[in-house]
Amino acid sequence: MSVTRAPLPGRRVRGSATGRPVMALLDLLGRRWALRILWELREGAGLNFRQLQERSSNVSPTVLNRRLAELREAGMVEHSLDGGYRLTGEGVTLVARIGPLCQWAEDWARRLKA
């Protein structure tokens, strides 16, 4: 069994041998299902593994476990005592910063249709 290593600032990541913070973040968010997991946890209520899997289009348990481990190592997600997963303060801040990007994408889509 391999040890999961999240892309973190200061570590070699895709696109950066030095692990520049922005490159580490883009590597983390670019992994399959990572953004979806963060998005599903954005409301604040903890979700258990099964709920998170269902809300994430039935992502495989193996991939979901791996992404959760990476997001936990990166300090974005935590496993609560009640067995659910939720965003940490860092995760909440990140999702709030993604909001304007979502709005930009909606505007972009409308401009492309025009």
N, C-alpha and C positions, 0 to 999 in steps of 0.2 A: 504494500500500500504506500503510495507516495504522499509526502507531506505537502499540504497546500501552502503556497507562499503568495500572498497578495502582492500586487505591485504597490510599492510604497516609495515615497521620496527617499532618495539616497541609494536605492537599489537599482541595479540594471533592469530596465524595462523595455518593452517594444518601442523603438524609436529613440531611445536615449541610453547610452552606456553609463551616464552619470546619474540617472534617475531624477532628472529635473522634476520638481513637484507637479507641474502641469502635465508632463508626459506620463508620470505615474498615475495621475488621475484619469487621463484619457485611456490609458491601458486598462485600468480597473473598470471604468464605465463601458469600455468597448468589448468587454467579455460578454459572451452570450448570456442573456437573462439578468445581468447585473442591474441595468437600468430599470427593467420591469419589476424586479424585486423591490428596489428602492421606491418606485412609483406606487406599488401596491401597499407599501407600509406608510405612505405619506399621511394618511388620515390620523395616525397616532395610536389607534387601537391595536394592541398586539394581535398577531395572527399566528396560529399554530402551523406546524409544517404542512399538514394536509390542506388547510385553508389557503396557505400561500401557494401551494402547488396548484390547486384548483384555479385560483385567481391568475396564475401565470400560465394559462393555457396548457395545464398538465405537463409542465416541464418534467423531465425524468428525475427521479429521486436522487440519482447520482450527481447530476449537474446541479440541482438545487442545493444539495449538501455542500458541494464544492464552492458554489457562489456564496452561500451563507457563511462558510468558513472564511473565505477571502474578505467578504464585507465586514465580518466580525474582526478579523485581524487588522483591517484598515481602520477600524474604529467607527464604522458607519452604522452598524447593526449590532444589537445585543440580544441575548437570549434571556428572557425574564424568568423569574422564579415560578411563574404560573405556566411555563412551558411554551410561551409564545415568543415571537420575534417582534422587535420594534426598532425604530430608528433611535440612534443616540443623538445627543446634541449636535455632533458633527454631521450626522446624517440629515437631521432636520434642516440645518443650515445649508447643506448641499442641495437638497430638494427645493428649498426656497429660492436658491440661486438658479436652479434649472427652470423655474417658472417663466421668467422672461424669455428664455430660449424657446420654450414651448409656444409662447405667444408669437415670437418672431416666425417660427415654423408655420403656424397657422396663417399668418399674414403672407408669408412667402407662397404658400400653397394657393391662396386666393389670387395673388398677383400672377402666378403661372397660368391660372385658368382664364384670366382676363385677356 
